Structures are given as structure tokens and as C-alpha cells.
Amino acid sequence: MAISLVKGQKIDLTKGNAGLSKVIVGLGWDPAEVKGGFFGMKKAANVDCDASALLLDEKGKLSGERNLVCFYNKQSGDGSVVHTGDNITGEGDGDDEQIIVQLDKVPAHIHKILCVVNIYECESRRQDFGMIKSAFIRIVNPVNNQELIRFNLTDNYSGKTALVVGELYRNSGEWKFSAIGEGTHAPHVDILARQYQ
């Protein structure tokens, strides 16, 4: 059974899971309902959320554009982190986007893999994270499809255009996960990435 985390909580990932060398980072969300429509509620406009991974060094810096894995750069330069593709609506159950991390192939100089979500063209569409609900990040063992960790984002993110959801990080030779869940203002992942350069 998955361990459910709260904001700010950190947990061992590999220490208690011997042999875990690869994980799927699943991110999901649904469009929020808004007032209006025949029954007093209607579905919000489609919000195109984009999940990305920033591979950061020991100083928390993004060194090189191939260390930003996102919808237009689906694989890190070393091949250890892969984005499986873009979901433009958030419709349906389960993960909306997935990032696969081959933990044992992440280069030694990479200390953190920061998982973030942006809203595509948020400024021109006048959209923010108040227009989505049921957002989550989960870590899955792909060998048996077991969900190891789940972090449901329950804060009010109205007005925010980017979410720093969580991070995988090295600690004493093991990988851990930190539930962050911080909203910020960055209309595009490239702008968010600049904060780490």
C-alpha cells in the first residue's frame, strides 16, 4: 500500500525497497468545475498542464539545457530521465503525464530531480492552478506497478501558474523523496528553469 505524504514530508525511497533502480513519477490533475451550466456547475475550460523534471547538481543548479526534461525535450542528455508524452486536457483517471527515472543511471553529479508542473500558454488563456483539482504526484515501481508514494496537492493554488510538486534527491547513497507542493509564478517551464541556473 502506498505511503500518503503531506506537504513538507520526506521519505526514503530506495532504502526500504532493495533493488529499486527505476521509478515512474506519475502526475495527475482534473479540470475544476465552475459555476454556470444547466445544473449550476459546468466543467472548466481545458487546462493544459505540463510536467517537467529539472536535474540539479549539488548546488541546486541546472547545468545544461539537456538537464531540463519536458514536453519539447523528452529525455535527459544521459538518458536516465525520460518524459513519456504530453497530455493536453487532464481528462480521465490515473496519471496524466509520466516521467521515468532510471535511478541507477542518474549521473553522480546530479543530486536532485525536481518535478514541476506549468500551465501551457497560461497568460494568453488567462489560466492558473485554481482551475484544476485533484492534483497529485505519485512514485510507482514499474516492475510490479506498485504505488510506493502518493502526495495529494490540497492547497489553494489560485493565481499560481507553476507548481514545484516534489523532488527525488540523493542522501548517503540512497534516493529519497520530498513532498514540496509550492505554487509560484512562472508562465513557462523555461522561465521556471532560469531560477535554477
RAPERA-V351860 format. One line per field, one symbol per residue. phi: phi as a letter, one per 30 degrees, with the letter a starting at -180 (. if undefined). psi: psi as a letter, one per 30 degrees, with the letter a starting at -180 (. if undefined). A space follows every 10 residues. Layout:
phi=???
psi=???
//
This chain:
phi=.ddcccejdb bdccecbeid cbbcccbbab dddbdkidci bbddeecddb dbbcccddci cccjddccca dcbdbdecid bbcdkcccbi djdidcbbbc ccedcdeedd cbbdcbbbcd hddddhbbdd cbbhdabbcb dddbhdddbb bddcddceic cbbcdabcbd ahiccbbcdc icdacadbdd dddddcc
psi=kkkkllkfkk kkefegikfj fklkjkklll klklkllegf klkllkjjkk klkkjkafgg kjjkffgjja ffifklefgf kkkflkkffg lllakelkkk jjeffkkffk fkjkklklkk heeffhllgf gllhklklkk jfeggkjekk jkjfljgkfk gkkjelkklk jhflklkkjd hkkajjflee eeeffg.
//
